Amino acid sequence: MDINGILAQQLNIDEKNIENVVSLLDEGSTVAFIARYRKEKTGNLSDVEVREIEKNLNKLRNVEKRQEEIISSIESQDKMTDELREQILETTSLTLLEDLYLPYKKTRKTRADKARELGLEPLYKYLMEKSSSPDDALTFAKDFISEEVPSPEEAIEKSLDILAEDIANNIDARNILRRDGMMRARIIANEKEDPDKTYETYYDFNKRVRDIKAYQTLAINRGENDGALAVKLEFSDEYNKKLIADIYEVSNAYQKELLDTAVADAYKRLMLPSISTELRNYLTDIAEDESIKVFSNNLRPYLLQRPIKGKAVMGLDPGYRTGCKVAVVDQNGKYLDKAVIYPVVPHNKERESIAILSDLIDKYNVSLIALGNATASRETEVFVNNLLETIDKDVAYAVVNEAGASVYSASALGEEEFPDLDVTIRGAISMARRLQDPMAELVKIEPKHIGVGQYQHDLNEKKLDDELSKVVEDAVNEVGVTINNASYKLLSYVSGLNLTLAKRIEDEFKDGNLVYRKDLKNVKGLGDKTYKLAAGFLRFPDSPELLDNTAVHPESYKVAKALTTYDLDEIDLEAVSNELEVGIPTLEDIIAELKKPGRDPRDDNPEILTKSEIMTIDDLNIGDELTGKVRNITDFGAFVDIGVGTDGLVHISNMSNKFIKNPNEVLTNSDIVKVRVIEIDKTKNRIGLSMKDIDQKG
């Protein structure tokens, strides 16, 4: 199989660049390393494009492996022909490969196998090639009567099982059903047993397969698995059977009657169950892929939120009966102090709580409060507003998504970081750190627990984990990791590293053994190859070598130092590229780093919204224009936090003045956007928003 050629055609990328990427991947290079430090070889492909090559390469190699398995199996049966081998090798679809293999699969004994064992194959051939009438067929069939086949009628009936199996294995016949499935078939769901009316939306669901949305597929699957919905596919049965029968040639009306009987049997008994399962699996795979893509598209910008630097932060993890847990961290995220306050029901100790927080704010010069958005968040926000009115300091607050905080608090990593603290205090620390450096804190949680996807519990867990881990890896390496305050969990996502090496690096740094980048080579188990993959993504701000705090790779230090004699604003890229024997893309990257050493690419992203006063849904009016932050993007719209305790929905139809098919065409998770209130439903606590006719740049 010409995998590189197929990839070039599929992805519309030059085949030479594909070849180089595949070669680098096979050598063990990571996607991040290839995209950042091998731009001349890849034609300056982005990490997203390199990921696509990697993903499709693995798919095609799986097809190639399956081709080899199928060829080996058929050869072992002495049934391989040159024509069949060619068909197998030319097929790049796993589905079509399995179709080719279907007649040769070693499965349980079929009705057709039993008919052959009874010696009925000659009868089947006579019926379809020479018979002309029922009497003629019955006369010929008398010779096949036996103890197992007591009558000529039964002999004819059993012999047609061979034809039915041939029809069911016919690729053209199967494709007729597949084509109908994708073009005209409908998926129908009805109530089965749903006492809580959980799936009421789908009680009379009837939609063409081609029009079904990913979230509908996953919801229907869940309802079916819960026993609440009865689900079936409805094909154009009579039309399909006619098309299948037309594949076969018959010479008279009797043969046509026999053929129609066998087609009806094959269609109902063998083909419908098989193709229906295949189509449902296909819909599920597509739905999972789309949902994982939504999750990935939400996760990356969420991780890349702009950090708030240089501020001591107080984290609040709200609660009712058990109180609100408080933790203070310094400007570098180091834990300083804790408290538990009871400002809301049932305790209502607001005055005492204000006194405790005021003391902490004064003592540690706190300028920002991070408020978790879960239980008792709204009531605690009212309290925070009252607090800010009573103190004489310039303090703001931000509501922080708590998703996954409890997972981190109870994790082994949470225990390692704060063995002497209660899990709830760890949660408050996480709230504070999520404002200071969202990525560094969020990587401590499994990506699926971060709360930026849809239907995550209905997805293939391994597929979801694998894809989201890649998103985290790409985001971490895009930013780079500063060694001074990095957890081993964050370090483990660096190109070339794993948890074991990350822990060793963390320990060696704490022991004062890592000052320069090159000191990484002294870490046990970190060889030259790993050093090459990882070094450029690790920053050493205290190193005497200034380049150690940039994204310049050590292999390019010589070039970087030579550039110090040039005017970087007036440089002739082509001439210097030739002079220093370095590619222009790499040269441009080095110049950018020298101009802004230690630059954090997240500083270009929107600032996190902070507030100094509270609003509620009661303060809203139709037509109000507000600024909010995109919390989550789904197939049908985006949820935007406008600061009233309930995220408003911007339906896809209200996102743009022009028609769009997907919310991601105009929005990215964590975007700061301007919206207009178009619907307020206080009973259901729902808010409808629109972005139409609003200048987002104004």
Phi and psi in degrees as a GROMACS rama.xvg file:
@    title "Ramachandran Plot"
@    xaxis  label "Phi"
@    yaxis  label "Psi"
@TYPE xy
-83.7909  79.4199  ASP-2
-62.844  -43.5786  ILE-3
-63.3973  -39.9657  ASN-4
-65.3161  -41.5767  GLY-5
-64.2452  -43.9159  ILE-6
-61.6825  -41.7246  LEU-7
-60.7039  -39.8678  ALA-8
-72.6463  -43.6545  GLN-9
-62.3207  -42.9217  GLN-10
-101.907  -1.76884  LEU-11
55.3881  48.5762  ASN-12
-124.429  141.804  ILE-13
-54.0018  133.64  ASP-14
-61.9093  -33.5338  GLU-15
-64.2648  -39.2833  LYS-16
-67.0071  -39.8733  ASN-17
-58.9507  -47.3923  ILE-18
-58.4033  -42.7249  GLU-19
-67.6379  -41.117  ASN-20
-63.1132  -46.2168  VAL-21
-60.1713  -42.5323  VAL-22
-61.9711  -43.8769  SER-23
-65.2052  -41.1592  LEU-24
-62.3256  -42.7926  LEU-25
-66.9029  -25.6948  ASP-26
-77.3113  -9.42446  GLU-27
101.335  5.58432  GLY-28
-68.7714  146.743  SER-29
-86.5721  161.997  THR-30
-59.6701  -44.2512  VAL-31
-61.4301  -44.2608  ALA-32
-64.2134  -44.7054  PHE-33
-61.297  -47.3667  ILE-34
-67.6187  -33.5518  ALA-35
-89.4458  -41.4531  ARG-36
-116.655  6.5982  TYR-37
-131.829  41.5399  ARG-38
-64.9109  -33.9181  LYS-39
-64.2817  -34.9026  GLU-40
-76.7315  -31.2123  LYS-41
-96.3792  -4.31378  THR-42
73.9281  29.4617  GLY-43
65.9734  36.3145  ASN-44
-69.7868  145.069  LEU-45
-77.9508  168.149  SER-46
-62.8014  -32.7493  ASP-47
-64.4389  -42.5029  VAL-48
-68.468  -39.6022  GLU-49
-65.0428  -38.5049  VAL-50
-60.3458  -42.2211  ARG-51
-62.5433  -40.7461  GLU-52
-61.6159  -46.6542  ILE-53
-58.8278  -46.1248  GLU-54
-63.6152  -47.6779  LYS-55
-72.3657  -30.1724  ASN-56
-61.1552  -45.2932  LEU-57
-63.5182  -39.0727  ASN-58
-62.141  -47.1041  LYS-59
-67.7671  -34.5443  LEU-60
-69.1361  -31.5905  ARG-61
-66.0415  -39.1203  ASN-62
-63.3435  -44.3727  VAL-63
-60.9289  -42.3098  GLU-64
-62.9494  -41.4409  LYS-65
-66.8756  -36.1081  ARG-66
-57.2864  -46.4172  GLN-67
-63.0554  -40.9642  GLU-68
-64.4616  -42.758  GLU-69
-67.4283  -44.5314  ILE-70
-60.0128  -44.3419  ILE-71
-61.1328  -42.5195  SER-72
-65.1685  -44.7007  SER-73
-68.6521  -37.5042  ILE-74
-63.1789  -37.7666  GLU-75
-65.7633  -19.4684  SER-76
-93.658  0.741633  GLN-77
57.9324  37.6684  ASP-78
-119.965  7.63359  LYS-79
-76.8355  136.289  MET-80
-121.845  160.867  THR-81
-60.827  -38.6969  ASP-82
-65.3117  -43.3865  GLU-83
-65.843  -42.3124  LEU-84
-58.9287  -43.3578  ARG-85
-63.0874  -41.7107  GLU-86
-60.7622  -44.2017  GLN-87
-63.7027  -44.893  ILE-88
-71.349  -22.9292  LEU-89
-88.1769  -8.85955  GLU-90
-90.9601  126.368  THR-91
-108.551  6.54137  THR-92
-106.935  126.523  SER-93
-61.3468  -35.6781  LEU-94
-62.4103  -47.5836  THR-95
-69.102  -32.4443  LEU-96
-60.6964  -44.4867  LEU-97
-66.3184  -31.5838  GLU-98
-62.4279  -44.4155  ASP-99
-64.3143  -33.4807  LEU-100
-83.4634  -18.6437  TYR-101
-50.3867  -46.2284  LEU-102
-67.9452  -13.3214  PRO-103
-110.681  2.27192  TYR-104
-67.9272  137.83  LYS-105
-90.0405  96.6775  LYS-106
-120.354  -171.327  THR-107
-64.1143  157.516  ARG-108
-63.2705  129.178  LYS-109
-95.7549  170.911  THR-110
-62.9011  -33.6459  ARG-111
-66.9159  -39.5726  ALA-112
-60.7399  -43.2817  ASP-113
-64.6084  -38.4302  LYS-114
-63.7097  -40.3567  ALA-115
-65.7757  -40.8451  ARG-116
-62.6381  -30.0941  GLU-117
-81.34  2.3417  LEU-118
76.1578  26.5983  GLY-119
-92.931  0.93197  LEU-120
-63.4692  -41.5973  GLU-121
-59.3009  -37.3676  PRO-122
-64.4779  -44.1536  LEU-123
-58.4858  -45.5846  TYR-124
-65.1328  -39.8721  LYS-125
-62.5486  -44.9771  TYR-126
-58.5195  -41.9092  LEU-127
-89.0765  -11.8289  MET-128
-113.489  -31.7679  GLU-129
-127.581  -23.1439  LYS-130
-65.287  150.794  SER-131
-129.607  -14.4452  SER-132
-158.974  165.902  SER-133
-59.2767  -42.1144  PRO-134
-63.7138  -43.7206  ASP-135
-58.621  -44.8973  ASP-136
-66.4487  -42.9803  ALA-137
-64.2025  -38.629  LEU-138
-62.1629  -46.9462  THR-139
-66.8472  -33.6614  PHE-140
-72.9313  -17.8212  ALA-141
-60.458  -27.6797  LYS-142
-71.7354  -7.78276  ASP-143
-109.209  10.3088  PHE-144
-71.6297  137.74  ILE-145
-152.116  -174.649  SER-146
-62.3841  -37.9707  GLU-147
-81.9192  -20.4312  GLU-148
-125.008  86.6589  VAL-149
-76.1244  -12.3687  PRO-150
-143.897  156.962  SER-151
-65.1335  -33.7852  PRO-152
-61.0593  -42.5754  GLU-153
-69.3115  -34.5406  GLU-154
-61.39  -44.6219  ALA-155
-63.1961  -45.1982  ILE-156
-60.6185  -46.6059  GLU-157
-68.0596  -35.4852  LYS-158
-65.2022  -29.2007  SER-159
-70.4854  -14.343  LEU-160
-61.9172  -30.6841  ASP-161
-67.0598  -42.6512  ILE-162
-65.7891  -40.6201  LEU-163
-60.5117  -41.8217  ALA-164
-67.3376  -39.2479  GLU-165
-60.8411  -41.7666  ASP-166
-63.5739  -45.2945  ILE-167
-64.8768  -27.5703  ALA-168
-91.5652  -5.76959  ASN-169
-72.4753  120.97  ASN-170
-60.7293  -40.9415  ILE-171
-63.0421  -39.9294  ASP-172
-65.6201  -43.343  ALA-173
-64.7235  -36.5976  ARG-174
-68.1795  -26.6615  ASN-175
-62.4044  -44.4914  ILE-176
-67.6022  -41.4113  LEU-177
-61.1856  -44.6113  ARG-178
-63.3711  -42.263  ARG-179
-64.5782  -39.0007  ASP-180
-58.9413  -40.9951  GLY-181
-83.2241  -23.546  MET-182
-100.745  -43.5313  MET-183
-124.849  -23.0796  ARG-184
-60.6287  153.37  ALA-185
-122.769  146.471  ARG-186
-104.091  126.896  ILE-187
-122.139  131.415  ILE-188
-127.587  141.633  ALA-189
-139.362  160.32  ASN-190
-64.6648  137.508  GLU-191
-115.06  -65.6476  LYS-192
-152.88  96.4447  GLU-193
-139.048  72.9016  ASP-194
-60.9521  -29.4116  PRO-195
-89.5763  2.09819  ASP-196
57.0735  32.2408  LYS-197
-61.8351  -36.2106  THR-198
-110.803  30.9245  TYR-199
-56.8916  -32.2415  GLU-200
-58.0439  -25.9541  THR-201
-110.168  16.2771  TYR-202
-64.8648  -36.3568  TYR-203
-123.158  45.1791  ASP-204
-76.6732  129.593  PHE-205
-150.967  105.973  ASN-206
-146.041  147.003  LYS-207
-64.2695  140.93  ARG-208
-54.6195  -40.2965  VAL-209
-68.0506  -17.922  ARG-210
-102.112  -5.46659  ASP-211
-71.8744  141.373  ILE-212
-89.3516  157.647  LYS-213
-57.8267  -45.963  ALA-214
-66.5408  -29.2055  TYR-215
-69.7543  -42.1965  GLN-216
-58.2308  -47.4319  THR-217
-67.8746  -37.1227  LEU-218
-67.3771  -41.9887  ALA-219
-64.914  -42.6874  ILE-220
-58.6494  -43.8974  ASN-221
-65.1347  -42.8767  ARG-222
-61.9516  -38.6074  GLY-223
-67.1559  -43.7534  GLU-224
-65.4129  -30.7546  ASN-225
-81.2699  -2.72322  ASP-226
77.0084  11.2955  GLY-227
-89.1507  -25.9444  ALA-228
-124.146  144.217  LEU-229
-102.002  124.554  ALA-230
-123.589  137.724  VAL-231
-147.834  159.999  LYS-232
-104.133  137.619  LEU-233
-115.935  113.528  GLU-234
-99.0797  171.642  PHE-235
-86.0362  75.8515  SER-236
-57.598  -55.0979  ASP-237
-64.0309  -40.3755  GLU-238
-63.0208  -43.6424  TYR-239
-64.6334  -42.2162  ASN-240
-63.3894  -36.3584  LYS-241
-65.2754  -44.4247  LYS-242
-63.3512  -38.3367  LEU-243
-66.9455  -44.0711  ILE-244
-60.9275  -33.8511  ALA-245
-66.7293  -16.6368  ASP-246
-66.6685  -30.5167  ILE-247
-100.422  145.091  TYR-248
-99.2216  131.877  GLU-249
-130.871  158.071  VAL-250
-111.085  -3.73986  SER-251
-157.367  173.222  ASN-252
-65.7322  -34.6626  ALA-253
-68.0256  -44.4081  TYR-254
-61.7653  -36.044  GLN-255
-63.6149  -38.0397  LYS-256
-64.8306  -43.4045  GLU-257
-63.7579  -42.7457  LEU-258
-62.019  -45.3596  LEU-259
-61.6094  -37.0435  ASP-260
-63.7819  -45.588  THR-261
-67.663  -38.4534  ALA-262
-62.4474  -44.8063  VAL-263
-61.4567  -41.0032  ALA-264
-66.9677  -48.7768  ASP-265
-61.0764  -41.1906  ALA-266
-62.8507  -50.7057  TYR-267
-77.1294  -43.336  LYS-268
-84.1247  -35.2772  ARG-269
-113.94  -42.1669  LEU-270
-85.2823  -47.7703  MET-271
-57.5835  -49.1537  LEU-272
-60.3366  -42.295  PRO-273
-66.4462  -50.7766  SER-274
-70.8521  -34.3952  ILE-275
-61.9716  -45.5604  SER-276
-62.6213  -43.7524  THR-277
-60.7563  -43.3313  GLU-278
-68.8452  -40.9323  LEU-279
-63.4605  -40.7661  ARG-280
-64.0887  -39.0469  ASN-281
-63.3359  -46.3471  TYR-282
-60.8525  -40.024  LEU-283
-66.0717  -43.2206  THR-284
-60.8393  -45.0571  ASP-285
-63.0169  -44.0586  ILE-286
-63.5316  -42.1879  ALA-287
-63.5327  -45.0785  GLU-288
-60.5884  -43.13  ASP-289
-66.6715  -40.5457  GLU-290
-68.7826  -38.2065  SER-291
-66.5156  -35.9892  ILE-292
-64.6585  -42.1104  LYS-293
-59.7765  -46.002  VAL-294
-58.9528  -47.5484  PHE-295
-63.093  -44.0056  SER-296
-63.3355  -31.8868  ASN-297
-77.8693  -36.9521  ASN-298
-69.4043  -44.7505  LEU-299
-57.9011  -54.1061  ARG-300
-66.2848  -27.5712  PRO-301
-64.9558  -41.7605  TYR-302
-68.2441  -32.0182  LEU-303
-92.4373  19.6263  LEU-304
-59.007  148.802  GLN-305
-66.3361  127.026  ARG-306
-74.3626  154.78  PRO-307
-103.409  111.478  ILE-308
-104.055  151.274  LYS-309
76.8728  19.4416  GLY-310
-128.982  136.373  LYS-311
-74.4349  135.869  ALA-312
-125.56  141.582  VAL-313
-106.053  125.435  MET-314
-99.6576  134.276  GLY-315
-119.632  123.458  LEU-316
-109.606  97.079  ASP-317
-65.8593  158.551  PRO-318
-167.61  161.904  GLY-319
-91.8846  -87.7159  TYR-320
-62.6923  -42.2796  ARG-321
-85.3434  0.0696481  THR-322
85.4512  175.699  GLY-323
-100.749  121.885  CYS-324
-84.7385  136.883  LYS-325
-123.145  136.545  VAL-326
-141.735  141.635  ALA-327
-116.167  134.474  VAL-328
-125.142  150.529  VAL-329
-79.5456  -174.821  ASP-330
-64.9591  -15.5727  GLN-331
-102.19  7.51885  ASN-332
86.8407  6.06675  GLY-333
-75.3954  131.538  LYS-334
-64.9151  133.374  TYR-335
-116.224  -46.1262  LEU-336
-160.856  167.565  ASP-337
-146.059  166.456  LYS-338
-165.081  166.35  ALA-339
-129.436  126.954  VAL-340
-121.602  162.515  ILE-341
-131.874  65.883  TYR-342
-82.2834  -15.6088  PRO-343
-119.156  -179.797  VAL-344
-57.8078  146.543  VAL-345
-89.4392  -2.00617  PRO-346
-85.7838  -42.7178  HIS-347
56.6586  39.1988  ASN-348
-93.2309  62.9183  LYS-349
-68.7031  -43.6278  GLU-350
-62.6264  -46.45  ARG-351
-63.1656  -38.187  GLU-352
-66.7355  -41.5791  SER-353
-61.587  -39.9113  ILE-354
-63.3234  -43.9866  ALA-355
-63.8858  -46.2396  ILE-356
-69.8926  -36.4644  LEU-357
-60.1948  -42.444  SER-358
-62.7437  -43.4282  ASP-359
-65.7388  -39.9578  LEU-360
-62.6233  -43.9461  ILE-361
-67.7759  -43.9987  ASP-362
-63.8426  -39.4811  LYS-363
-112.496  10.2963  TYR-364
54.1644  47.5129  ASN-365
-69.9339  132.666  VAL-366
-120.791  -1.96507  SER-367
-147.656  138.142  LEU-368
-114.033  131.128  ILE-369
-105.072  115.285  ALA-370
-107.797  119.258  LEU-371
-63.8311  150.132  GLY-372
-103.135  17.4859  ASN-373
-95.1002  -141.029  ALA-374
-51.6103  131.293  THR-375
68.0463  13.7544  ALA-376
-62.9036  -43.5929  SER-377
-66.2612  -43.5068  ARG-378
-65.6514  -37.7276  GLU-379
-68.6178  -31.5445  THR-380
-65.3394  -38.9391  GLU-381
-60.469  -43.4422  VAL-382
-61.3528  -43.5222  PHE-383
-60.641  -39.858  VAL-384
-61.6088  -41.7126  ASN-385
-64.0026  -38.7791  ASN-386
-60.3685  -47.2288  LEU-387
-65.3714  -26.9945  LEU-388
-74.3059  -19.9004  GLU-389
-97.4564  -15.3081  THR-390
-100.939  159.97  ILE-391
-100.22  23.1159  ASP-392
-116.89  156.924  LYS-393
-86.3444  89.635  ASP-394
-121.573  134.466  VAL-395
-117.575  172.077  ALA-396
-138.101  158.95  TYR-397
-137.045  139.007  ALA-398
-83.8082  127.41  VAL-399
-113.071  136.444  VAL-400
-66.7261  120.123  ASN-401
-82.5455  -5.66323  GLU-402
-49.1521  125.466  ALA-403
87.2908  -9.07197  GLY-404
-63.0302  -40.7156  ALA-405
-67.7842  -31.0023  SER-406
-65.0617  -46.3849  VAL-407
-62.3772  -45.4834  TYR-408
-56.8982  -36.7638  SER-409
-95.41  3.35581  ALA-410
-81.1918  166.932  SER-411
-62.1776  -36.4759  ALA-412
-65.8245  -42.6359  LEU-413
-60.5675  -40.5989  GLY-414
-64.6877  -41.3798  GLU-415
-64.6346  -43.161  GLU-416
-70.4835  -39.5976  GLU-417
-136.199  70.0307  PHE-418
-64.5412  -23.469  PRO-419
-97.7721  3.89752  ASP-420
-108.647  149.11  LEU-421
-66.4055  150.462  ASP-422
-58.0053  -33.0146  VAL-423
-70.3547  -33.6866  THR-424
-69.3892  -37.3352  ILE-425
-58.6102  -36.971  ARG-426
-63.2565  -40.1977  GLY-427
-66.9611  -37.775  ALA-428
-62.3645  -42.3259  ILE-429
-61.4335  -39.7098  SER-430
-57.6039  -47.3752  MET-431
-64.9552  -44.7342  ALA-432
-69.8444  -25.8858  ARG-433
-65.5711  -25.4357  ARG-434
-79.6272  -40.1511  LEU-435
-69.3606  -44.9382  GLN-436
-151.64  86.0377  ASP-437
-53.0472  -44.7706  PRO-438
-65.7697  -46.3329  MET-439
-59.0673  -32.1038  ALA-440
-85.6508  -40.6425  GLU-441
-70.123  -25.6434  LEU-442
-68.3578  -12.2658  VAL-443
-75.9877  -7.92947  LYS-444
-113.576  142.585  ILE-445
-57.0019  132.285  GLU-446
-52.8865  -33.7526  PRO-447
-67.6608  -16.0118  LYS-448
-93.4137  1.04144  HIS-449
-77.2411  -18.984  ILE-450
82.6449  37.9506  GLY-451
-122.464  19.8437  VAL-452
-119.773  -166.513  GLY-453
-138.932  141.439  GLN-454
53.5617  34.3589  TYR-455
-64.5301  -27.145  GLN-456
-77.1621  -8.66231  HIS-457
-99.2188  1.18092  ASP-458
-96.7709  158.342  LEU-459
-61.8042  115.546  ASN-460
-62.8871  -42.6793  GLU-461
-65.9121  -43.8852  LYS-462
-61.5627  -42.5433  LYS-463
-63.3208  -47.9324  LEU-464
-60.307  -44.2016  ASP-465
-61.5987  -47.2519  ASP-466
-68.1835  -41.6282  GLU-467
-70.4032  -33.1551  LEU-468
-62.3099  -35.9183  SER-469
-67.235  -38.3181  LYS-470
-62.3019  -45.0818  VAL-471
-62.5025  -45.1317  VAL-472
-58.4083  -45.633  GLU-473
-64.9398  -40.1324  ASP-474
-66.1605  -44.5588  ALA-475
-61.4724  -43.7408  VAL-476
-75.8055  -24.6581  ASN-477
-63.89  -38.7519  GLU-478
-84.4368  -39.2567  VAL-479
87.7568  161.247  GLY-480
-123.236  124.677  VAL-481
-81.8229  124.697  THR-482
-66.0204  -27.1957  ILE-483
-58.1884  -44.2024  ASN-484
-127.475  29.0543  ASN-485
-88.0602  132.62  ALA-486
-74.9159  158.353  SER-487
-64.751  -25.5245  TYR-488
-65.0645  -43.8002  LYS-489
-65.0696  -43.8485  LEU-490
-61.1079  -30.7494  LEU-491
-66.4287  -19.6129  SER-492
-87.8288  -5.54979  TYR-493
-68.2134  141.536  VAL-494
-45.7691  124.949  SER-495
87.9574  -14.0248  GLY-496
-96.3311  161.208  LEU-497
-132.697  -179.299  ASN-498
-61.0755  -39.5303  LEU-499
-62.857  -49.8057  THR-500
-65.0683  -38.5951  LEU-501
-60.6046  -42.8804  ALA-502
-64.0195  -39.9665  LYS-503
-65.4646  -40.0579  ARG-504
-63.402  -44.4245  ILE-505
-59.6239  -44.8402  GLU-506
-65.8413  -43.0954  ASP-507
-64.3961  -37.2801  GLU-508
-67.2464  -43.5452  PHE-509
-61.9852  -31.1224  LYS-510
-82.9858  0.498915  ASP-511
80.569  17.9088  GLY-512
-93.3022  -6.10549  ASN-513
-117.97  102.183  LEU-514
-111.291  -48.0942  VAL-515
-98.5686  160.717  TYR-516
-57.6937  -42.8931  ARG-517
-63.2174  -17.6287  LYS-518
-66.1394  -17.7296  ASP-519
-58.2467  -28.905  LEU-520
-65.5056  -16.6891  LYS-521
-87.3004  -6.70364  ASN-522
-71.9607  130.383  VAL-523
-56.8897  127.52  LYS-524
87.3269  -4.2037  GLY-525
-101.109  95.0069  LEU-526
-86.2836  -174.487  GLY-527
-60.5761  -39.5734  ASP-528
-65.5119  -45.8091  LYS-529
-65.862  -39.5508  THR-530
-58.3074  -43.9748  TYR-531
-61.0514  -41.5682  LYS-532
-72.4464  -32.5769  LEU-533
-99.1649  -32.7409  ALA-534
-55.1805  -44.4993  ALA-535
-65.0335  -17.8079  GLY-536
-97.7537  -3.28723  PHE-537
-106.293  131.426  LEU-538
-106.533  136.318  ARG-539
-120.677  84.4924  PHE-540
-64.9615  -22.712  PRO-541
-97.4327  4.90267  ASP-542
-71.0725  139.574  SER-543
-62.0096  -22.5145  PRO-544
-86.6924  108.461  GLU-545
-60.7225  -31.7955  LEU-546
-66.0951  -18.7914  LEU-547
-66.7155  -15.1384  ASP-548
-105.601  26.1194  ASN-549
-128.698  175.855  THR-550
-88.2058  7.97163  ALA-551
-69.0473  127.871  VAL-552
-75.4143  144.084  HIS-553
-52.5342  -29.9252  PRO-554
-66.9279  -14.6598  GLU-555
-110.148  9.33678  SER-556
-59.2542  -39.8581  TYR-557
-59.6756  -44.9411  LYS-558
-63.8487  -45.0758  VAL-559
-60.2576  -41.3239  ALA-560
-70.4004  -33.708  LYS-561
-65.3335  -30.7108  ALA-562
-70.8599  -15.1746  LEU-563
-66.7011  -14.1244  THR-564
-91.2991  0.119369  THR-565
-105.664  155.495  TYR-566
-82.5846  105.161  ASP-567
-66.1893  -19.2003  LEU-568
-85.3614  -15.6122  ASP-569
-121.843  21.4014  GLU-570
-75.1892  140.877  ILE-571
-90.5979  99.6153  ASP-572
-57.291  -45.7678  LEU-573
-65.6417  -43.404  GLU-574
-65.4157  -46.0845  ALA-575
-68.2631  -35.0248  VAL-576
-58.1288  -45.7874  SER-577
-68.519  -40.837  ASN-578
-65.0615  -42.7091  GLU-579
-94.7084  -0.150697  LEU-580
55.8143  54.7203  GLU-581
-138.754  144.759  VAL-582
-66.627  151.325  GLY-583
-62.1188  -44.1775  ILE-584
-57.4546  -43.4234  PRO-585
-66.9741  -39.5964  THR-586
-60.3243  -43.9861  LEU-587
-61.8894  -40.5063  GLU-588
-64.6348  -42.438  ASP-589
-64.045  -43.8418  ILE-590
-60.3006  -43.335  ILE-591
-60.4859  -39.0732  ALA-592
-70.334  -38.8601  GLU-593
-67.5575  -31.0419  LEU-594
-72.9351  -34.8312  LYS-595
-134.56  71.8105  LYS-596
-63.1529  137.988  PRO-597
74.4032  12.6565  GLY-598
-65.3796  135.86  ARG-599
-97.1853  114.55  ASP-600
-60.3911  -19.1587  PRO-601
-71.4795  -16.4822  ARG-602
-65.222  -15.7638  ASP-603
-84.214  -9.87125  ASP-604
-83.513  162.54  ASN-605
-60.2055  146.193  PRO-606
-68.6159  149.929  GLU-607
-68.2069  134.424  ILE-608
-72.5142  125.631  LEU-609
-115.123  159.327  THR-610
-133.565  161.186  LYS-611
-130.463  2.00379  SER-612
-149.567  156.512  GLU-613
-99.3442  148.258  ILE-614
-128.066  154.584  MET-615
-126.554  171.91  THR-616
-60.9618  -26.262  ILE-617
-69.1753  -20.6255  ASP-618
-83.2336  -8.00495  ASP-619
-85.8748  149.909  LEU-620
-134.624  148.84  ASN-621
-57.4819  130.611  ILE-622
99.6162  -14.0481  GLY-623
-59.0627  138.018  ASP-624
-108.77  127.786  GLU-625
-134.513  164.091  LEU-626
-106.019  134.63  THR-627
-143.025  174.897  GLY-628
-117.138  132.109  LYS-629
-68.6416  120.314  VAL-630
-93.1685  -38.9579  ARG-631
-157.862  143.353  ASN-632
-119.471  131.81  ILE-633
-121.801  -177.958  THR-634
-61.8013  -32.9155  ASP-635
-101.561  -5.10137  PHE-636
166.684  -162.325  GLY-637
-137.171  142.217  ALA-638
-98.3813  128.019  PHE-639
-120.837  128.855  VAL-640
-82.5197  112.802  ASP-641
-107.843  12.8462  ILE-642
84.2087  22.283  GLY-643
-116.582  11.4523  VAL-644
91.0657  -15.299  GLY-645
-129.681  125.297  THR-646
-69.8357  135.507  ASP-647
-88.5271  152.766  GLY-648
-102.052  123.162  LEU-649
-97.2455  102.624  VAL-650
-65.8392  151.571  HIS-651
-54.5209  -31.1368  ILE-652
-72.5407  -13.1295  SER-653
-112.147  17.8962  ASN-654
-90.1919  -28.4103  MET-655
-150.925  154.477  SER-656
-72.3803  -18.7331  ASN-657
-104.589  160.993  LYS-658
-70.5596  132.74  PHE-659
-129.728  148.065  ILE-660
-92.5876  -25.9406  LYS-661
-140.689  134.449  ASN-662
-55.4341  -29.2235  PRO-663
-68.5792  -9.20447  ASN-664
-68.1632  -26.6173  GLU-665
-123.915  -15.1049  VAL-666
-130.51  151.776  LEU-667
-128.415  144.102  THR-668
-56.7647  139.981  ASN-669
78.8966  2.7378  SER-670
-60.1675  147.874  ASP-671
-98.2164  121.502  ILE-672
-131.216  159.625  VAL-673
-100.779  135.04  LYS-674
-136.439  160.204  VAL-675
-118.178  137.504  ARG-676
-77.0586  123.646  VAL-677
-118.987  -11.2918  ILE-678
-153.143  137.17  GLU-679
-133.526  117.874  ILE-680
-121.597  94.3944  ASP-681
-69.5803  -29.4141  LYS-682
-63.4788  -46.9759  THR-683
-94.3796  1.51762  LYS-684
55.2765  48.6656  ASN-685
-120.132  143.339  ARG-686
-129.563  127.634  ILE-687
-101.228  134.435  GLY-688
-125.345  159.392  LEU-689
-137.263  146.105  SER-690
-108.916  1.63642  MET-691
-67.6908  144.805  LYS-692
57.1616  30.5934  ASP-693
-123.145  127.121  ILE-694
-75.9126  107.371  ASP-695
-72.1524  -16.4186  GLN-696
-96.3194  -11.8073  LYS-697
